[in-house]
Each structure stands twice: as structure tokens, then as C-alpha cells.
Amino acid sequence: MTSPFSIAIIDEDKLSRDALLSSLKTYADSITMAGPIEQVSRPSSLQNGAPNVVFLGVAKVEQGIKDIRAITSQFPRASVIACSSEKNVEGFLALMRAGAVEYLLRPIGQEELDLSLKKVSRLLFAATAEAPAPSGKIFAVYNPIGGMGTTTVAVNLAAALAADGAKVALVDLNLEAGDVNTFLNVNPAYTLSSVTSNIDRLDANFLMSVMTRHASGPFILTEPLEVDEAISITPDQIQRMLELLKKMFNYVVVDCSGLLSGCNLVILDRADLILFNTTLSLPALKNSRRYLLALANKGHDRDRVKLVINRYLPKSDIQLKDAEKVLGVPVFQAIPNDYGDVVSSVNKGMPVVQLLPRSPVSKAILGLAERVKR
């Protein structure tokens, strides 16, 4: 931790509060205490205004979810660390989905506390630094049709890029059938149409206020709720938003699909890399060949268009070398087919790279993240 920030402890258990206060004395030079209090209903008793970090004692998951939502509603920029004595995986996931950024099991060891504070401080100062960050990179994960696993790649790539504290935006620009909110089990108050319908007031503060930070790290902007809202979105609006996002984030991952026209052309033109995502089936390769040629004709050369093979089976009738021969481009990354792990992650609302980091899918996407950062 390189800069001081304010910590609050909210816990009905006095022994737990006192134990945590004692452990935090190690960081006396790096933090200020907004105060330890008993209940979420008494935030006005915090001594130093809005805290940057809140340690929340959780006795029951249902109440913990309500408390996290109440805290993040009153202090939108606070990072909540849930603390509990329960070894409950489902409860952990529910608290993370509600907005907690970490989950610590009591009794909290000094090493676990240290790692959590380091992680939270990276998230905090990536999100609140006043100095503009260097211009970020836009990665468009694209396939013209659905069913190729494009959202799986986009969601997990964003989480992988955010794992080391980078400031990452994940934007669902599949205007016809976006699914990022389903994959991450979020129901945000604001969506993409909240931005495009207020384009005249678009600035960094407004954009941050309508994005939702997922427990896996990325700041999310999901697809419009209504079809009519999606139809009204214009290429100019998308361009303005992407230009601003690039100034605000280290990485912007865009999930997109559909024809090479309108908003999609703007997305792909602005992308630093186009991750063309497909599978090793004859129909998919035939369609991919057509669209890769069209991208080349529009000036998107091999340096910017990278081929990602999803759901790869080593013993498939069609091999990677066959795809390279048919498509005329090298395979940038192959992601193995592990349907069970991916479905489990979607059902739990957590990217597979975080839920099951040792999964072959996770290892491949973490590898993809390292390659796109170069």
C-alpha cells in the first residue's frame, strides 16, 4: 500500500472488531480509521466521513447481502471486505455477487489480511487516481454470429486482465443479444442506454457513475434492457464512449457480434486488437473465412486481427493447422473445450478464471490475457 486510505469496521461482534483493530495496527502509517461501529444502520457515527474500505462482519448470508448493498449504496466507491466464520462456498459467492470484493474467514490471519489489503488498495487507487492514466487498449472479442462462445471469452479475458489490479472495463456491445449480465449474474440499475441517452453530459465522472464493478474486478456496462433502446444507439455515440473509456481504463474489453456495419464498424475500427473468436467446425470456418476476408478488405490487417479458436478438442477431425490453412491466418490462442467448468461458472455468476483457476479453460484465457498485453 503506497497511499493512506480510510477503513471502517462494521461488526456486531465486539471480540471480532477488537481483534481486527489490533491486526490493523500494523498498518498505522498507511490508514486512518473511520471508526469501528456495531451496525450498518449507524453509518453516521463514522468519524472521518466516507470510508475507502469497509470490513463487514457477516453472521448470516441473507443479512450480509442486505448490508453490503446498503453500504455500497451510501458509499459507492467503498470496497467491502466480508468477514465470516462460515465455510460456505455458496454464501461466499452470494456475498461477492452482492458487491463484496473479498471474503475473509475468521479468525483472520495476518497474511490473509495483508493480501486482502494489497488487493483492495490496487483496486481503490486504480479507480480513484486523479492523474489521467496512459491511454488504454481496446480489445474487441468478435464473431458475426452467436453460439461461438464470444461472451465466455470476453468475460473471462476481462477478469484475467483485472487480476493483477489493472483497471478494466467490460462493455457488452452485442446490441441484438447481449449476455454479459447473465454470465456475471448482475442486474445493474444502469445500462449502455443510460450512457447513449445522456451523451451530451458524457464525461469520466458520469461514465463511472453508471458502471458496475463486478466482484471479479472489471467495471461493467451491460447491454440495453429493451430492444428499442438498442436500435436507437448510433455509431457516433459508441465512438464517443469508446474514446472516453480508452482514456479512463488500462484495458477495455468489448463483446460484440453481428454484421460489419454501423456500430460494429466503429468498434472494430477503434480496437487495438480484434480477437476473432470461432470454433473448429466446417460451417464456422466457412463463415470465418468470409468475414476475415471482409475485415482485411476494410484495412484490418493481421497485426490487429488475431484468431482465437474456442472449444478446441485435440482429437477433433479438424485440427488447428487445418484451420490456419483454410483461414490463411495463424491461431493466436486455442481455448480447450471444457463445457462443465464454463457452465458451472455461468451458473454461479463468476468467471471461470476466478472460480476454477486450474481449469484448462482458465489457463488458456490467462495465457490469452498475457499475450494481448504485450
C-alpha positions in Angstrom: 0.0 0.0 0.0 1.5 3.3 -1.1 -1.1 5.9 -0.1 -3.2 6.3 3.0 -6.8 5.5 3.0 -9.7 5.2 5.4 -11.0 2.0 6.9 -14.2 1.3 8.7 -15.2 -1.9 10.7 -18.8 -2.7 10.9 -19.4 -5.8 13.1 -21.9 -6.6 15.9 -19.3 -9.0 17.4 -17.1 -6.8 19.7 -14.4 -9.5 20.0 -14.1 -9.7 16.3 -14.0 -5.9 16.0 -11.2 -5.7 18.6 -9.2 -8.5 17.0 -9.3 -6.8 13.6 -8.4 -3.4 15.1 -5.4 -5.0 16.8 -4.3 -6.6 13.5 -4.7 -3.3 11.6 -2.2 -1.5 13.9 0.5 -2.9 11.7 -0.7 -0.5 9.0 -1.0 2.6 11.2 1.2 4.6 8.9 -0.9 3.7 5.8 -4.5 4.0 7.1 -6.9 6.2 9.0 -9.9 4.7 10.9 -13.3 6.0 10.0 -14.3 4.0 13.1 -15.5 0.7 14.4 -19.3 0.5 14.8 -21.8 -2.2 15.5 -24.4 -1.9 12.8 -24.8 -0.8 9.2 -27.8 1.3 10.3 -25.4 3.6 12.2 -23.0 4.9 9.4 -23.4 8.5 10.6 -21.3 7.6 13.6 -18.2 7.0 11.4 -15.6 9.6 12.4 -13.9 10.5 9.2 -16.6 10.6 6.5 -16.9 8.1 3.7 -14.5 5.1 4.1 -12.5 3.7 1.3 -12.6 0.2 2.8 -15.3 -1.4 5.0 -14.7 -4.7 6.9 -18.2 -6.1 7.3 -18.9 -8.8 9.9 -21.4 -11.3 8.4 -23.3 -13.7 10.7 -26.0 -14.6 8.2 -25.6 -14.5 4.5 -29.0 -13.0 3.8 -28.4 -10.1 6.2 -24.9 -9.7 4.8 -26.2 -9.3 1.3 -28.6 -6.5 2.5 -25.8 -4.9 4.5 -23.4 -4.9 1.5 -26.0 -3.3 -0.7 -26.7 -0.7 1.9 -23.0 0.2 2.3 -22.3 0.4 -1.4 -25.4 2.5 -1.9 -24.3 5.1 0.6 -20.6 4.8 -0.2 -20.4 3.9 -3.9 -16.6 3.9 -4.0 -16.1 1.9 -0.9 -14.6 -1.6 -1.2 -16.4 -4.1 1.1 -14.5 -7.0 2.6 -16.9 -9.6 4.1 -15.7 -11.4 7.2 -17.4 -14.6 8.5 -16.8 -17.7 10.4 -18.8 -19.8 7.9 -17.0 -22.0 5.4 -19.9 -21.7 2.9 -19.0 -21.6 -0.8 -22.5 -20.6 -1.9 -22.6 -17.9 0.7 -19.2 -16.6 -0.4 -20.4 -16.4 -4.0 -23.7 -14.7 -2.9 -21.7 -12.0 -0.9 -19.3 -11.4 -3.8 -22.2 -11.0 -6.2 -23.8 -8.5 -3.9 -20.7 -6.3 -4.1 -18.1 -7.6 -1.7 -14.6 -7.6 -3.2 -13.1 -10.0 -0.7 -14.2 -12.7 1.7 -12.1 -13.4 4.8 -12.6 -16.4 7.1 -12.3 -15.8 10.8 -10.0 -15.9 12.6 -8.3 -13.7 10.1 -4.6 -14.4 9.8 -2.1 -11.6 9.3 -1.0 -13.0 5.9 -4.6 -13.1 4.6 -5.3 -9.6 5.9 -2.1 -8.3 4.2 -3.0 -9.9 0.9 -6.6 -8.5 1.0 -5.5 -5.0 1.8 -2.9 -5.1 -1.0 -5.6 -6.3 -3.5 -8.1 -3.7 -2.3 -5.6 -0.9 -2.4 -4.8 -1.7 -6.1 -8.5 -1.6 -7.0 -9.0 1.5 -5.0 -6.2 3.6 -6.4 -6.8 2.3 -9.9 -10.4 3.6 -9.6 -9.8 6.9 -7.9 -6.4 8.2 -9.2 -6.8 11.8 -10.1 -4.0 11.8 -12.7 -5.1 10.5 -16.1 -3.8 7.0 -16.8 -1.9 6.3 -20.0 -4.2 5.7 -22.9 -5.5 2.2 -22.6 -6.1 -0.6 -25.2 -9.4 -1.8 -26.6 -9.8 -5.5 -27.3 -12.9 -6.4 -29.4 -13.9 -10.0 -29.0 -15.9 -10.6 -32.2 -17.8 -13.1 -34.2 -20.6 -12.2 -36.6 -23.0 -14.9 -35.3 -23.9 -16.2 -31.9 -23.0 -19.6 -30.4 -19.2 -19.3 -30.7 -18.6 -18.6 -27.0 -17.6 -15.0 -27.6 -19.2 -13.8 -24.4 -17.4 -16.5 -22.4 -14.0 -15.3 -23.9 -14.8 -11.6 -23.3 -16.0 -12.0 -19.7 -13.1 -14.2 -18.7 -10.5 -12.1 -20.6 -11.7 -9.0 -18.7 -11.4 -10.8 -15.3 -8.0 -12.2 -16.2 -6.7 -8.7 -17.1 -8.1 -7.3 -13.9 -6.5 -10.0 -11.7 -3.3 -8.0 -11.2 -5.0 -4.8 -10.3 -5.3 -3.2 -13.8 -8.3 -1.0 -14.3 -10.5 -2.9 -16.8 -13.8 -2.1 -18.4 -16.1 -4.8 -19.9 -18.7 -3.4 -22.3 -21.5 -5.5 -23.8 -21.9 -4.1 -27.3 -23.8 -7.1 -28.7 -26.8 -4.9 -29.2 -29.0 -7.7 -30.5 -28.5 -10.4 -27.9 -26.1 -9.3 -25.2 -25.5 -11.7 -22.3 -22.8 -10.3 -20.1 -25.3 -9.6 -17.3 -26.4 -13.2 -17.3 -22.9 -14.6 -17.3 -22.0 -12.4 -14.3 -25.4 -12.6 -12.6 -25.7 -8.8 -12.3 -28.8 -6.7 -12.6 -27.4 -3.2 -12.8 -29.5 -0.1 -12.3 -27.8 1.5 -15.4 -27.0 0.0 -18.8 -25.5 1.1 -22.1 -28.6 3.1 -23.0 -28.1 5.1 -19.8 -24.9 6.4 -21.5 -26.2 6.9 -25.0 -29.4 8.6 -23.9 -27.2 11.1 -21.9 -24.5 11.5 -24.5 -24.4 15.3 -24.1 -23.3 15.0 -20.4 -20.8 12.2 -21.1 -17.6 12.6 -19.1 -15.4 10.4 -16.9 -17.4 11.1 -13.7 -20.7 10.3 -15.3 -19.4 7.2 -17.0 -18.0 5.8 -13.8 -21.3 6.5 -12.0 -23.3 4.3 -14.4 -20.8 1.4 -14.5 -21.0 -1.5 -12.1 -17.8 -3.1 -10.6 -18.1 -6.8 -10.5 -16.5 -8.8 -7.7 -14.1 -10.3 -10.3 -12.6 -6.9 -10.9 -13.9 -5.4 -14.2 -16.2 -2.3 -14.3 -19.2 -3.4 -16.4 -21.5 -1.7 -18.8 -24.2 -4.1 -19.9 -26.5 -4.2 -22.9 -29.7 -2.2 -23.0 -32.7 -3.9 -21.4 -35.2 -3.1 -24.2 -34.8 -3.9 -27.9 -36.0 -0.4 -28.9 -33.2 1.1 -26.8 -30.6 -0.9 -28.7 -32.0 0.1 -32.1 -31.7 3.8 -31.2 -27.9 3.6 -30.4 -25.8 5.3 -33.1 -22.2 4.7 -34.2 -21.3 8.3 -33.2 -22.4 7.6 -29.6 -20.4 4.4 -29.5 -17.3 6.2 -30.8 -17.5 8.9 -28.2 -18.0 6.4 -25.4 -15.1 4.2 -26.6 -12.7 7.2 -26.9 -13.5 8.2 -23.3 -13.2 4.6 -21.9 -9.8 4.3 -23.5 -8.7 7.4 -21.5 -10.1 6.0 -18.3 -9.1 2.3 -18.3 -5.9 0.3 -18.9 -7.9 -2.2 -20.9 -11.4 -2.1 -22.5 -12.8 -5.5 -23.5 -15.8 -5.3 -25.8 -18.1 -8.2 -26.5 -19.6 -7.7 -30.0 -21.4 -9.6 -32.7 -23.3 -9.0 -35.9 -22.7 -7.7 -39.4 -19.7 -5.5 -40.4 -21.8 -2.3 -40.4 -23.0 0.5 -38.2 -21.8 0.3 -34.6 -19.7 -2.8 -35.2 -17.6 -0.9 -37.8 -16.8 1.8 -35.2 -16.0 -0.8 -32.5 -13.6 -2.7 -34.8 -12.0 0.5 -36.2 -11.2 1.7 -32.7 -10.0 -1.6 -31.4 -6.3 -2.1 -30.8 -6.8 -5.9 -31.3 -9.7 -7.7 -32.9 -9.9 -11.2 -31.3 -11.8 -13.1 -33.9 -13.4 -16.0 -32.0 -14.5 -19.1 -33.8 -14.7 -22.9 -33.5 -13.3 -25.8 -35.5 -16.5 -26.8 -37.4 -16.9 -26.6 -41.1 -19.8 -24.0 -41.0 -17.9 -21.9 -38.5 -14.7 -21.9 -40.5 -16.6 -21.2 -43.8 -18.2 -18.1 -42.2 -15.0 -17.1 -40.5 -13.2 -17.1 -43.9 -15.7 -14.8 -45.4 -15.5 -12.3 -42.5 -11.8 -12.4 -42.1 -11.5 -11.5 -45.8 -14.0 -8.7 -45.4 -12.0 -7.4 -42.4 -8.9 -7.4 -44.5 -10.6 -5.6 -47.3 -11.6 -2.9 -44.8 -8.0 -2.4 -43.8 -7.8 -4.6 -40.7 -4.5 -6.5 -41.2 -3.1 -9.5 -39.5 -1.3 -7.4 -36.9 -4.7 -6.3 -35.5 -6.9 -9.3 -36.2 -6.0 -12.3 -34.0 -7.6 -15.7 -34.4 -8.9 -17.4 -31.3 -10.1 -21.0 -31.5 -12.7 -21.7 -28.8 -13.9 -25.1 -27.6 -10.8 -26.8 -29.0 -10.7 -30.6 -28.9 -7.2 -32.0 -29.6 -8.7 -35.2 -31.2 -11.2 -33.3 -33.4 -11.4 -34.2 -37.1 -10.3 -30.6 -37.9 -7.0 -29.6 -36.3 -5.5 -26.2 -35.7 -3.2 -26.5 -38.7 -6.3 -27.2 -40.9 -7.9 -24.0 -39.6 -4.8 -22.0 -40.3 -4.6 -23.3 -43.8 -8.3 -22.6 -44.6 -8.4 -19.2 -43.0 -4.9 -18.0 -44.0 -4.1 -16.7 -40.6 -2.2 -18.2 -37.6 -4.0 -19.3 -34.5 -3.3 -16.8 -31.8 -4.8 -18.8 -28.9 -6.7 -22.1 -28.6 -9.1 -22.4 -25.7 -10.0 -26.0 -24.8 -13.5 -27.4 -24.7 -14.5 -27.8 -21.0 -18.2 -27.4 -21.0 -18.7 -28.4 -17.4 -16.4 -25.8 -16.0 -17.8 -23.0 -18.1 -21.4 -23.8 -17.4 -20.6 -24.0 -13.7 -19.0 -20.6 -13.7 -22.0 -19.1 -15.6 -24.5 -20.7 -13.2 -22.6 -19.2 -10.2 -22.1 -15.8 -11.9 -18.3 -15.9 -11.6 -15.8 -16.0 -14.4 -14.2 -19.4 -14.7 -10.7 -17.9 -14.3 -11.6 -16.9 -10.8 -13.9 -19.7 -9.8 -11.8 -22.5 -11.2 -8.3 -21.1 -11.8 -6.8 -24.5 -12.5 -9.3 -25.4 -15.2 -7.7 -25.8 -18.7 -10.1 -23.1 -19.9 -8.8 -20.7 -17.2 -5.1 -21.4 -18.0 -5.7 -20.8 -21.7 -7.6 -17.5 -21.1 -4.9 -16.3 -18.7 -2.4 -17.1 -21.4 -4.5 -15.0 -23.8 -4.5 -12.1 -21.4 -0.7 -12.2 -21.2 -0.4 -12.2 -25.0 -2.7 -9.3 -25.6 -0.9 -7.2 -23.0 2.4 -7.4 -25.0 
